[in-house]
Amino acid sequence: MLRGVAAVALSLLVVACQPPVSEADAAPPAIQQAAAPEYLNPSARLPFSEGVRHGGVLYLAGKLGTGGERGIQPETRRALESIQDALERFGSSIDRVLKCTVFLADMAEWSAMNQVYTEFFPENKPARTAVGASGLSGNGRVEIECMAAA
């Protein structure tokens, strides 16, 4: 019985110590969509938003570098250029990126991807995760998603 009373008291204490939820925090995320770049098929009805802004953070969907010369380095460059373009359309910039996740079709290409990646983040290096994937859309070599300060 004493354990039950202690558990209830602890639960009440945890709830009482939580900061109040503001209306902005309780509101659903504001989905802000920008016009798609011309290299994307505008007639495609894809089941995701290019970016979602919530609070002071912009979450971008993954960007592929397909659509031109194939290979890890040109595809990494195009993916990061696409991210840079999307960030600017959403009112942010590449130097405000907080975190990137890089999906590689082959982890053996990690070093070659890094050579291009570091060109885009020479000083303000965001947190980053790189993972190997068993396949990417359009047989791409790399897909990169990121979060940035809005």
One Martini backbone bead per residue (centre of mass of N, CA, C, O) as a GRO file, in nm:
protein
  150
    1MET     BB    1   0.059   0.063  -0.022
    2LEU     BB    2   0.298   0.258   0.009
    3ARG     BB    3   0.391   0.232  -0.283
    4GLY     BB    4   0.135   0.352  -0.413
    5VAL     BB    5   0.155   0.630  -0.278
    6ALA     BB    6   0.436   0.700  -0.385
    7ALA     BB    7   0.366   0.683  -0.687
    8VAL     BB    8   0.153   0.905  -0.687
    9ALA     BB    9   0.332   1.132  -0.574
   10LEU     BB   10   0.541   1.119  -0.800
   11SER     BB   11   0.348   1.178  -1.034
   12LEU     BB   12   0.258   1.459  -0.932
   13LEU     BB   13   0.541   1.584  -0.930
   14VAL     BB   14   0.603   1.554  -1.230
   15VAL     BB   15   0.361   1.719  -1.332
   16ALA     BB   16   0.424   1.985  -1.167
   17CYS     BB   17   0.722   2.021  -1.315
   18GLN     BB   18   0.599   2.088  -1.568
   19PRO     BB   19   0.581   2.282  -1.815
   20PRO     BB   20   0.393   2.481  -1.970
   21VAL     BB   21   0.172   2.479  -2.238
   22SER     BB   22   0.163   2.633  -2.514
   23GLU     BB   23  -0.011   2.711  -2.790
   24ALA     BB   24   0.227   2.665  -2.988
   25ASP     BB   25   0.298   2.373  -2.882
   26ALA     BB   26  -0.005   2.253  -2.927
   27ALA     BB   27   0.013   2.299  -3.206
   28PRO     BB   28   0.024   2.213  -3.503
   29PRO     BB   29   0.216   2.186  -3.752
   30ALA     BB   30   0.347   2.401  -3.985
   31ILE     BB   31   0.287   2.364  -4.321
   32GLN     BB   32   0.540   2.453  -4.552
   33GLN     BB   33   0.515   2.513  -4.893
   34ALA     BB   34   0.713   2.501  -5.171
   35ALA     BB   35   0.814   2.534  -5.465
   36ALA     BB   36   0.918   2.326  -5.688
   37PRO     BB   37   1.163   2.236  -5.851
   38GLU     BB   38   1.206   2.169  -6.190
   39TYR     BB   39   1.336   1.873  -6.144
   40LEU     BB   40   1.066   1.825  -6.047
   41ASN     BB   41   0.762   1.671  -6.062
   42PRO     BB   42   0.474   1.859  -6.033
   43SER     BB   43   0.259   1.612  -6.085
   44ALA     BB   44   0.351   1.479  -5.843
   45ARG     BB   45   0.194   1.287  -5.571
   46LEU     BB   46   0.345   1.314  -5.288
   47PRO     BB   47   0.347   1.181  -4.938
   48PHE     BB   48   0.495   1.476  -4.886
   49SER     BB   49   0.686   1.723  -4.754
   50GLU     BB   50   0.952   1.922  -4.809
   51GLY     BB   51   0.857   2.099  -4.551
   52VAL     BB   52   0.873   2.165  -4.188
   53ARG     BB   53   0.748   2.400  -3.960
   54HIS     BB   54   0.855   2.413  -3.605
   55GLY     BB   55   0.891   2.670  -3.475
   56GLY     BB   56   1.252   2.706  -3.512
   57VAL     BB   57   1.216   2.451  -3.715
   58LEU     BB   58   1.344   2.290  -4.009
   59TYR     BB   59   1.213   2.015  -4.199
   60LEU     BB   60   1.363   1.816  -4.433
   61ALA     BB   61   1.348   1.632  -4.683
   62GLY     BB   62   1.487   1.421  -4.869
   63LYS     BB   63   1.775   1.438  -5.091
   64LEU     BB   64   1.853   1.387  -5.414
   65GLY     BB   65   2.113   1.348  -5.691
   66THR     BB   66   1.953   1.295  -5.924
   67GLY     BB   67   1.957   1.385  -6.287
   68GLY     BB   68   2.255   1.306  -6.378
   69GLU     BB   69   2.537   1.250  -6.295
   70ARG     BB   70   2.682   0.972  -6.182
   71GLY     BB   71   2.759   0.939  -5.846
   72ILE     BB   72   2.856   1.035  -5.540
   73GLN     BB   73   2.960   1.328  -5.591
   74PRO     BB   74   2.741   1.452  -5.780
   75GLU     BB   75   2.502   1.368  -5.592
   76THR     BB   76   2.588   1.523  -5.343
   77ARG     BB   77   2.591   1.802  -5.468
   78ARG     BB   78   2.290   1.806  -5.559
   79ALA     BB   79   2.164   1.758  -5.282
   80LEU     BB   80   2.292   2.014  -5.144
   81GLU     BB   81   2.177   2.219  -5.345
   82SER     BB   82   1.882   2.148  -5.283
   83ILE     BB   83   1.896   2.225  -4.987
   84GLN     BB   84   1.983   2.515  -5.025
   85ASP     BB   85   1.733   2.598  -5.188
   86ALA     BB   86   1.515   2.521  -4.981
   87LEU     BB   87   1.612   2.695  -4.747
   88GLU     BB   88   1.573   2.965  -4.896
   89ARG     BB   89   1.265   2.929  -4.955
   90PHE     BB   90   1.222   2.900  -4.621
   91GLY     BB   91   1.430   3.122  -4.480
   92SER     BB   92   1.713   2.994  -4.488
   93SER     BB   93   2.037   2.818  -4.438
   94ILE     BB   94   2.325   2.633  -4.445
   95ASP     BB   95   2.438   2.781  -4.171
   96ARG     BB   96   2.156   2.658  -4.008
   97VAL     BB   97   2.237   2.375  -3.976
   98LEU     BB   98   2.200   2.109  -3.733
   99LYS     BB   99   2.112   1.838  -3.906
  100CYS     BB  100   2.221   1.529  -4.059
  101THR     BB  101   2.117   1.271  -4.292
  102VAL     BB  102   2.297   0.998  -4.439
  103PHE     BB  103   2.229   0.801  -4.729
  104LEU     BB  104   2.390   0.502  -4.835
  105ALA     BB  105   2.436   0.255  -5.072
  106ASP     BB  106   2.760   0.275  -4.993
  107MET     BB  107   2.992   0.287  -4.738
  108ALA     BB  108   3.250   0.303  -4.926
  109GLU     BB  109   3.154   0.621  -5.006
  110TRP     BB  110   3.208   0.809  -4.760
  111SER     BB  111   3.469   0.967  -4.836
  112ALA     BB  112   3.364   1.089  -5.103
  113MET     BB  113   3.127   1.238  -4.976
  114ASN     BB  114   3.294   1.415  -4.772
  115GLN     BB  115   3.439   1.594  -4.981
  116VAL     BB  116   3.173   1.747  -5.050
  117TYR     BB  117   3.035   1.810  -4.780
  118THR     BB  118   3.267   2.008  -4.670
  119GLU     BB  119   3.205   2.241  -4.873
  120PHE     BB  120   2.921   2.317  -4.722
  121PHE     BB  121   3.082   2.267  -4.419
  122PRO     BB  122   3.357   2.430  -4.320
  123GLU     BB  123   3.258   2.528  -4.014
  124ASN     BB  124   2.945   2.473  -3.962
  125LYS     BB  125   2.900   2.178  -3.816
  126PRO     BB  126   2.679   1.952  -3.817
  127ALA     BB  127   2.515   1.719  -3.717
  128ARG     BB  128   2.575   1.355  -3.790
  129THR     BB  129   2.441   1.089  -3.995
  130ALA     BB  130   2.553   0.767  -4.125
  131VAL     BB  131   2.395   0.536  -4.355
  132GLY     BB  132   2.314   0.233  -4.472
  133ALA     BB  133   2.150   0.122  -4.771
  134SER     BB  134   1.967  -0.107  -4.976
  135GLY     BB  135   1.807   0.149  -5.101
  136LEU     BB  136   1.724   0.400  -5.343
  137SER     BB  137   1.578   0.623  -5.504
  138GLY     BB  138   1.660   0.593  -5.834
  139ASN     BB  139   1.939   0.460  -5.770
  140GLY     BB  140   2.080   0.608  -5.562
  141ARG     BB  141   2.370   0.696  -5.361
  142VAL     BB  142   2.218   0.954  -5.219
  143GLU     BB  143   2.064   1.081  -4.911
  144ILE     BB  144   1.950   1.401  -4.771
  145GLU     BB  145   1.879   1.523  -4.449
  146CYS     BB  146   1.738   1.813  -4.262
  147MET     BB  147   1.798   2.052  -4.000
  148ALA     BB  148   1.686   2.396  -3.932
  149ALA     BB  149   1.698   2.707  -3.868
  150ALA     BB  150   1.438   2.950  -3.923
   0.00000   0.00000   0.00000
